[in-house]
Amino acid sequence: MTNVIKTCDVLIAGTGVAGVYSALNLNKNLKIILITKENLRDCNSYLAQGGISTVLNDDDIIPYIEDTIKAGNYKNNKKSVEILVKESKDNIKRLIDLHVPFDKNEDGSLSYTREGGHSTFRIAHVKDETGKYIMESLYKELETRTNIEVIEKCRLIDIIKKDKLCLGGICSFKDDTLEIHAKSTILATGGLGGLFTSTTNFPSLTGDGISIALKNNVAIQDINYLQLHPTVLYEKNSNGKRLLLSESLRGEGGIIRNLKGEEFVDSLKPRDIVSKAILKEISKTPDTPYVYLDLTHLDKNFLMKRFPFIYSECLSRGYIMDTDMLPISPAHHYAMGGIKVNINGETNLTNLYALGETACTGVHGNNRLASNSLLEGVVFAYRCAKKINEELYSHTVNYPTKEELIDFLKERVDENYAKLLNC
Ligand SMILES: Cc1cc2nc3c(=O)[nH]c(=O)nc-3n(C[C@H](O)[C@H](O)[C@H](O)COP(=O)(O)OP(=O)(O)OC[C@H]3O[C@@H](n4cnc5c(N)ncnc54)[C@H](O)[C@@H]3O)c2cc1C
């Protein structure tokens, strides 16, 4: 085993939406190393189905803030929520500029869907694979950036900490220990679904960022705020990663029913309420530990066109969405808490930042409103990148360049002396 040392301006751990979007918004003159534990695409961002929420217009600012805070049971950080909502539109525009092919109406405007807890249709989406399409657009842009080096199968195992400063990270890479020295380090290592036996998450996401933070006394917040997703396909003997049935299926008319076919809960309530009602219902029938998601009243062509991924995944498991009721039960889905950060992603350790699901901006309270996670990822990643750009700019290039200094002198020294200047 050898110890290899690399240096860069910014080290980012995680190639999900938070890690990659922050990398793309850092100055192009910064040297960035982007590492990921597994392959580039092995992240929850890639799995996102329903969409990314956005404020519709100025009249929607207050309703959207209220929906987020109501879903979060009033435990949210209000300032973070205001930022999330007010900066949503600009970031959706940035994603469109990066060629994310959001679904559109015939007149060219964005097509919005609705999910539980939203008082209106305000969720931008690409069919039922929004995360895949967003990430493919970001990865494509990544390929054009010569200042960003991507290292796959490179696991961050610790940060380098000295005198209350973070100076980079230590990684295990192949058989080597890779020490990456960086002026700024971003933890964008995602959630901790891999710790649960029943989850919608990638099993490789095991809360590494949180473990590293704990080891180094970096502050953690609300780690007990975990979210069950109510509509996950029930399969006998299925453990680990299970198939999510997007909340937008309910937004487009799907209804939750018990084994007798009765509608026992308002399907469009926030996730915690719906999950609780389902668990209560399931407890009455221990031999059949599921209820149903009913889409049979919806048009087959609509379902196949709007939800092609889920339709074919269900079909491969023997369920036809427009004729069969789908057995469902809740599973672990999301961590609202994490590494405590401020509105620019800064932790309480200088030069260490945290973004996305591993961070806690307080935006979700104790129950995340649907489709607010991808949005949190981009809004706070953009702010963090801006902050780092300012910080590193002031440290490295906040003085005249050699050429500017020569021009400055040329105007001030006599003609003969000017000839000696190296230009
Ligand atoms: C099935 C599913 C559907 C979802 N649908 C939606 C939706 O429609 N809308 C929405 O807003 N949200 C949705 N979510 C939630 C959302 O996708 C995630 O919360 C969000 O994408 C997290 O982004 P992230 O960048 O923080 O983490 P991730 O995208 O999970 O990325 C984490 C990255 O960190 C890397 N990593 C982890 N540990 C290490 C380590 N030690 N060293 C190096 N790299 C490491 C991983 O390999 C990965 O690249 C969904 C989640 C799931 C699971």
The ligand as a MOL file (V3000), in Angstrom:
LIG
                    3D

  0  0  0     0  0            999 V3000
M  V30 BEGIN CTAB
M  V30 COUNTS 53 58 0 0 0
M  V30 BEGIN ATOM
M  V30 1 C -35.8200 6.4410 -5.4630 0
M  V30 2 C -35.6820 7.8840 -5.0870 0
M  V30 3 C -36.4840 8.8310 -5.6940 0
M  V30 4 C -36.3650 10.1790 -5.3440 0
M  V30 5 N -37.1340 11.1060 -6.0010 0
M  V30 6 C -36.9480 12.4240 -5.7330 0
M  V30 7 C -37.6410 13.4200 -6.4690 0
M  V30 8 O -38.4090 13.1410 -7.3760 0
M  V30 9 N -37.3930 14.7350 -6.1490 0
M  V30 10 C -36.5380 15.1120 -5.1660 0
M  V30 11 O -36.3660 16.3000 -4.9280 0
M  V30 12 N -35.8600 14.1690 -4.4620 0
M  V30 13 C -36.0300 12.8640 -4.7300 0
M  V30 14 N -35.3220 11.9230 -4.0220 0
M  V30 15 C -34.3250 12.3670 -3.0530 0
M  V30 16 C -33.1130 12.9030 -3.7880 0
M  V30 17 O -32.8880 12.1460 -4.9480 0
M  V30 18 C -31.8500 12.8780 -2.9390 0
M  V30 19 O -32.0970 13.2780 -1.6550 0
M  V30 20 C -30.8150 13.8380 -3.5310 0
M  V30 21 O -30.6580 13.5590 -4.8910 0
M  V30 22 C -29.4990 13.7150 -2.7920 0
M  V30 23 O -28.4970 14.3140 -3.5660 0
M  V30 24 P -27.0100 14.3340 -3.0090 0
M  V30 25 O -26.1780 14.9260 -4.0810 0
M  V30 26 O -26.9980 14.9260 -1.6700 0
M  V30 27 O -26.6570 12.7780 -2.7850 0
M  V30 28 P -26.5810 11.5720 -3.8190 0
M  V30 29 O -27.1770 11.9190 -5.1190 0
M  V30 30 O -27.1010 10.3800 -3.1320 0
M  V30 31 O -25.0200 11.4160 -4.0450 0
M  V30 32 C -24.1590 11.0200 -3.0110 0
M  V30 33 C -22.7960 10.7830 -3.6090 0
M  V30 34 O -21.8280 10.6450 -2.5750 0
M  V30 35 C -20.9710 9.5560 -2.8700 0
M  V30 36 N -20.3610 9.0980 -1.6310 0
M  V30 37 C -20.9450 8.6130 -0.5250 0
M  V30 38 N -20.0250 8.3270 0.4150 0
M  V30 39 C -18.8240 8.6430 -0.1270 0
M  V30 40 C -17.4890 8.5650 0.3390 0
M  V30 41 N -17.1790 8.1120 1.5500 0
M  V30 42 N -16.4910 8.9580 -0.4950 0
M  V30 43 C -16.7550 9.4120 -1.7410 0
M  V30 44 N -18.0090 9.5070 -2.2320 0
M  V30 45 C -19.0270 9.1310 -1.4290 0
M  V30 46 C -21.8960 8.5670 -3.5450 0
M  V30 47 O -21.1710 7.5880 -4.2400 0
M  V30 48 C -22.6720 9.5220 -4.4430 0
M  V30 49 O -21.9340 9.8210 -5.5940 0
M  V30 50 C -35.4310 10.5650 -4.3550 0
M  V30 51 C -34.6330 9.6140 -3.7410 0
M  V30 52 C -34.7400 8.2880 -4.1010 0
M  V30 53 C -33.8660 7.2910 -3.4260 0
M  V30 END ATOM
M  V30 BEGIN BOND
M  V30 1 1 1 2
M  V30 2 1 2 3
M  V30 3 2 2 52
M  V30 4 2 3 4
M  V30 5 1 4 5
M  V30 6 1 4 50
M  V30 7 2 5 6
M  V30 8 1 6 7
M  V30 9 1 6 13
M  V30 10 2 7 8
M  V30 11 1 7 9
M  V30 12 1 9 10
M  V30 13 2 10 11
M  V30 14 1 10 12
M  V30 15 2 12 13
M  V30 16 1 13 14
M  V30 17 1 14 15
M  V30 18 1 14 50
M  V30 19 1 15 16
M  V30 20 1 16 17
M  V30 21 1 16 18
M  V30 22 1 18 19
M  V30 23 1 18 20
M  V30 24 1 20 21
M  V30 25 1 20 22
M  V30 26 1 22 23
M  V30 27 1 23 24
M  V30 28 2 24 25
M  V30 29 1 24 26
M  V30 30 1 24 27
M  V30 31 1 27 28
M  V30 32 2 28 29
M  V30 33 1 28 30
M  V30 34 1 28 31
M  V30 35 1 31 32
M  V30 36 1 32 33
M  V30 37 1 33 34
M  V30 38 1 33 48
M  V30 39 1 34 35
M  V30 40 1 35 36
M  V30 41 1 35 46
M  V30 42 1 36 37
M  V30 43 1 36 45
M  V30 44 2 37 38
M  V30 45 1 38 39
M  V30 46 1 39 40
M  V30 47 2 39 45
M  V30 48 1 40 41
M  V30 49 2 40 42
M  V30 50 1 42 43
M  V30 51 2 43 44
M  V30 52 1 44 45
M  V30 53 1 46 47
M  V30 54 1 46 48
M  V30 55 1 48 49
M  V30 56 2 50 51
M  V30 57 1 51 52
M  V30 58 1 52 53
M  V30 END BOND
M  V30 END CTAB
M  END
